[in-house]
Amino acid sequence: MILKPLAIKISLYLIIAILMIATRSHHSMIHFADITIPLLIVFGIYSRDFSYAHIIILLALTIDNYMILYEGVSANCITPGYLILLTSYYLIFSLSRFVSSIEINKFFYKNFNLIILLLTFQWFIATLSYYVFTKTFANSGFTGFLSYVNKWALPEILPSLIWIGIASLTFTLYQYTKRLSATQLKSN
């Protein structure tokens, strides 16, 4: 029965690809916030299989390059700091192991606070690495970076937190219905 786990893994890869294309590209009338980091966190918590991290990061790189080369999206974010961004993706995937679950249960606040720390840490690393390679840094140094953090940290972290919230509700409802079904089967 090796085919069943393989089919599940391939199905997950396809779902990841569809979600990332929908949220990283700018083709739809409605632009969804990027789901890359929430996917890394969820798969880091539940799978811990680095093949998912490789696929997510490879897709992010491919989609970004396609959008820049063929769709006219600005390449402003592609600096030497982009390599650090990709590294921060692996880091957040690895550190997600410290979060036990995203389900709403008695550990929810501990886990949610850890997720907020992970998102903030990753955002700070990615943003600082990008900022250091821009003309703004050359002109104003870290003073300009602090005002950038003050202006953009919450608006750029919040969408990932919203995706995590959606995943949390989904996982919680799934677990609840699974327990409810098991209880009903036992009572019959």
C-alpha positions in Angstrom: 0.0 0.0 0.0 2.8 2.4 -0.8 0.6 4.1 -3.4 -1.8 5.6 -0.9 0.8 7.7 1.1 2.4 8.7 -2.2 -1.0 9.8 -3.6 -1.6 11.8 -0.5 1.8 13.5 -0.7 1.3 14.3 -4.4 -2.2 15.6 -3.6 -0.7 17.9 -0.9 1.9 19.1 -3.3 -0.8 20.0 -5.8 -2.8 21.8 -3.2 0.3 23.7 -2.0 1.0 24.7 -5.7 -2.5 25.9 -6.3 -2.6 27.9 -3.1 0.7 29.5 -3.7 0.0 30.4 -7.3 -3.3 31.9 -6.2 -1.7 34.0 -3.5 1.7 34.9 -4.9 0.7 35.8 -8.4 -1.4 38.8 -9.2 -3.7 37.3 -11.8 -7.0 37.4 -10.0 -9.4 40.3 -9.5 -9.1 39.8 -5.8 -5.6 39.7 -4.4 -5.1 37.3 -1.6 -2.3 37.7 1.0 0.6 35.4 0.4 0.2 32.0 2.1 3.8 30.8 1.8 4.8 31.4 5.5 1.6 30.0 7.0 2.1 26.9 4.8 5.6 26.5 6.1 4.4 26.8 9.7 1.5 24.4 9.3 3.7 21.8 7.5 6.5 22.4 10.1 4.1 21.7 12.9 2.3 18.6 11.5 4.6 17.0 8.9 8.2 18.0 9.7 9.1 16.4 6.4 11.6 18.7 4.7 10.3 17.7 1.3 7.3 20.1 1.9 9.6 22.9 2.8 11.7 22.3 -0.3 8.5 22.3 -2.5 7.1 25.4 -0.9 10.4 27.3 -1.2 11.0 26.1 -4.7 7.5 27.2 -5.7 8.0 30.6 -4.1 11.2 31.1 -6.0 9.7 29.9 -9.3 6.5 32.0 -9.0 8.5 35.1 -8.0 10.8 34.7 -11.0 7.9 34.0 -13.4 6.1 37.1 -12.2 9.2 39.3 -12.6 10.2 37.9 -16.0 6.9 37.4 -17.7 4.2 39.4 -15.9 6.1 42.7 -15.3 6.0 42.6 -11.5 8.7 44.8 -10.0 12.0 43.1 -9.2 12.6 45.6 -6.4 12.5 42.8 -3.8 15.2 40.8 -5.5 18.4 41.8 -3.8 21.2 39.7 -2.3 18.9 39.7 0.8 16.5 37.4 -1.2 18.8 34.5 -0.3 18.4 35.3 3.3 14.6 35.4 2.8 14.8 31.8 1.4 16.9 30.8 4.4 14.4 32.4 6.8 11.8 30.1 5.2 13.8 27.0 6.2 14.3 28.5 9.6 10.6 29.2 10.3 9.8 25.6 9.0 12.3 24.2 11.5 11.3 26.3 14.4 7.6 25.5 13.9 8.4 22.1 15.6 8.2 23.9 18.9 4.5 24.6 18.3 2.5 21.6 19.3 -0.7 22.4 17.4 -2.8 25.1 15.8 -6.0 23.6 17.0 -8.1 25.6 19.5 -7.6 23.7 22.7 -6.1 24.3 26.2 -2.6 25.0 24.6 -4.0 27.4 22.1 -2.7 30.6 23.7 0.8 29.2 24.2 0.9 28.0 20.6 -0.6 31.1 19.2 2.0 33.3 21.0 4.8 31.0 19.6 3.3 31.5 16.1 3.3 35.3 16.6 6.9 35.1 17.7 7.8 33.0 14.7 6.0 35.3 12.2 7.6 38.4 13.8 11.1 36.8 13.8 10.8 35.7 10.2 9.5 39.1 9.1 12.3 40.9 10.9 15.0 38.7 9.4 13.5 39.0 5.9 12.8 42.7 6.1 16.2 43.6 7.6 18.0 41.6 4.9 16.1 43.3 2.2 16.5 46.7 3.7 20.2 46.5 4.1 20.6 46.0 0.3 18.5 49.1 -0.7 19.4 52.7 -1.4 17.3 53.7 1.6 19.7 52.0 4.0 22.7 53.6 2.3 21.1 57.0 2.7 19.5 56.8 6.2 21.0 53.7 7.9 19.1 52.0 10.7 17.1 55.2 11.5 15.0 54.7 8.4 14.7 51.0 9.2 13.1 51.7 12.6 10.5 53.9 10.9 9.9 51.2 8.3 9.3 48.6 11.1 7.0 51.0 12.8 4.9 51.5 9.7 4.9 48.1 8.1 5.4 45.3 10.7 1.7 44.9 11.6 0.3 45.3 8.1 2.8 42.7 6.7 2.6 40.2 9.6 -1.2 40.3 10.1 -2.2 38.5 6.8 -0.1 35.5 7.7 -1.7 35.5 11.1 -5.1 35.6 9.4 -4.2 32.5 7.3 -3.0 30.7 10.4 -6.4 31.6 12.1 -8.3 30.2 9.1 -6.1 27.0 9.3 -6.7 26.9 13.1 -10.4 27.0 12.7 -10.3 24.4 9.9 -8.2 22.0 12.0 -10.3 22.5 15.1 -13.6 21.9 13.2 -12.1 18.8 11.6 -10.9 17.4 14.9 -14.3 18.2 16.5 -16.3 16.5 13.8 -13.9 13.5 13.9 -14.5 13.1 17.7 -18.2 13.6 17.3 -18.4 10.9 14.6 -16.4 8.5 16.8 -18.7 9.2 19.7 -21.8 8.6 17.6 -20.4 5.3 16.2 -19.7 4.1 19.8 -23.2 5.0 20.9 -24.8 3.0 18.0 
